[in-house]
């Protein structure tokens, strides 16, 4: 199926009333969550997962994707108005967005952010529509050996290029892989590590792990941070429309940001934060207005917003075509698909073409909806920032409980969520990143299956991973990436500075 | 109760942040986990290299985790920095809220269960006075009844044993 036909078919799927509704719900909730500092898109997606069981798979994925990229739009609002990034990747937007707001140009900063996000999102969507089928065609030649190597590379990339110690990141991946083995082994039927508890026979549910680590864990962290009460701001956001010169100055950064964002979004393990940081650094070098960067430059808002939104769209390329998520949010997308019996990988574009192209087309619709939500309705989000957090977090914890309890009507799931929630908080306290743990947990069963198949096909010869050209190359890249990240971490430690914050949800 | 919470919050704020070397405890926990999986995996059977057994993958990942956790312990013991200040009050209150939900929802029903859960969760914030917590609990409980039972039709009982 060519791209034009596929996209036309996708538009018909995405324009179905049910999918339109869930696209709107997704982007609305995503913006809502993005605006609130402290609650990331991961927590929102985790809370929505139980609800998606009642939906058609396309509607469910369209809604989850809407939350994911809607949060990027929403994240910039808190960054610009309060200097508090709603999402990790919008931290770069604070650098110029907040000074613009202090100068009385908050409206123009918000407008620039919305337009740049839209531009980046659309360019990212086009890149995904072009690259994903090509990558899927290439991946059709992959056997279990290559898949094992791709998964290994994805796991190492997601953990090594993350916030903090790469050793801790890889250790969390290994712990996640081990948790993925709990339950009945699908090959032999034997029970593994269930401790004789009947509820553990099916393993630990993805929703419980995600809700515990990211919902409960993040909520505990956010209470003190938001204890000051309502976020007040006396910033004038009514003057919206940029001047002709400002329009001209944002055009180039949007293209450059989208190009850089599309590239980094498609790489497992990097994601939106790296994309916006690199795009900002490049723009600072090439922009004729570089002297004003950090002091309220329009380009400084346009480039990271364009980059992080294009990265959000292209993050779906390895997730859907190879089944390798680059971030924890993408791991949840994979988990959601697998709950419907849909296995992400190159066959997805053939067997579930309507889902893939429907999702691509929904990006266009979702980005248009977000433009509407973020420009004429900006006042709504600003008012939301004024709701005291003391009313919000108890409500969120109840919604988490309800979401988990509705899985099986079993309080055992609540006890497990409590354990993962406390573990998630302690992980953050002791500088262990929970995201690699979740990615390992989701990919563990797949990795084990591919390992078993590869060993069977190679008649027990482990050198098959090195002797086959594609898997051998991928293994070498994995080792080099690991070595590079450890070297960088050691160098940073010697220089007495923390690793740069690179992780995404 | 509010005064006690305020005192606890002030003493927590005044306390020195924990040393980063305490992160080695996390490494030790991972090491224990690795040993459990290695031992459990061997008991399940490794199989052969051609046909990997049920325990092979847990043993392989267990060994990887054991090595990594030793590296984590060594790295954290050498770390001279401080961690972020923990928020044990919120840690306990949010955990308590989940415990209350688990203990009440199947015994007294969704509405009173959610009501008590909301009040428990709101405890760490002294900015919200007790009548406010009760009002918030009532609103959230009634909202959950309306949304989950009346609108979504989930099979929960609003009241039980009352």
Interface residues (C-beta under 8 A of the other chain):
Chain A: X165 X167 X168 X170 X171 X174 X175 X177 X178 X181 X185 X187 X188 X190 X192 X193 X216 X219 X220 X221 X223 X224 X227 X229 X388 X389 X390 X391 X393 X394 X395 X397 X398 X401 X402 X405 X406 X409 X411 X414 X415 X417 X418 X421 X422 X425 X426 X427 X429 X430 X431 X432 X444 X447 X448 X451 X452 X455 X456 X459 X460 X461 X462
Chain B: X18 X20 X22 X23 X25 X26 X27 X30 X33 X34 X36 X37 X40 X44 X48 X49 X50 X51 X52 X53 X54 X55 X57 X58 X61 X62 X64 X65 X68 X69 X71 X72 X75 X76 X83 X84 X86 X87 X90 X91 X94 X95 X97 X98 X99 X101 X102 X103 X105 X106 X114 X117 X118 X119 X121 X122 X124 X125 X127 X128 X136 X137 X140 X144 X148 X154 X155 X156
